[in-house]
């Protein structure tokens, strides 16, 4: 529950705000305080619009579930969106609290004028395997904020496991919403489906493979935003392949 200080600051439990982010972006994204610092309003809006299409009570008949189930989920999504969006718009107004200590966000415009989200890495590239977004960051091509924007962009456009399982007729609409409603907090869709016997281990592997193949390539984001040219992206991808071959057994 939020409270207000005498100086106009809003005190909000950090755990509560991070859980609202998990509702919007799903348990697959690593939601941390650092993630909050790089999150942009456009990403929050896009994630919210997608969830509205999936949880609006008017779709109960089409999805074959009880309207009360969707209504409860719809209210949860709206509450999470309002909380996260308000924080992202003015983080300096908030104080994130933990059970024992208070954390006051630092000014979002530190000396020098560079926002934290525009931090560029200037060290040597770590000797371990990486994904493309990580390699672009550690190569100094993109900022930390741009990397997080790309991760959110890809996550929002990635088809959900339930959608793919529905197309394959491995799960019915009722099965899908049963999983979404009854899985434990933080439990992945595939983990619950496997644990409950609704899908086999082989089926979950197939779904994960199809999900990865159907999601947009993260490089498309950087090209589309004009951050890198297609030619430079090809060069970076070639360098990444060579880097990962050298450090194949390192994580």
Protein Blocks (a to p, Z undefined) as FASTA:
>chain_A
ZZddfkopacddfklmmmmmmmmnopkbccdfklmmmpcfklmmmmmmmmmmmmgmklmm
mnopafklmmmmmmmmmmmmmmmmmmmmmmmlpccddfkbccddddfbdghhiafklpcc
fbdcddbdddfklmmmmnomacfklmmmmmmmmmmmpccfklmmmmnopacfklmmmmmm
mmcehiafklmmmmnopacfklmmmmmmmmmmmpccfklmmmmnomacfklmmmmmmmmm
mmmmmmmmbZZ
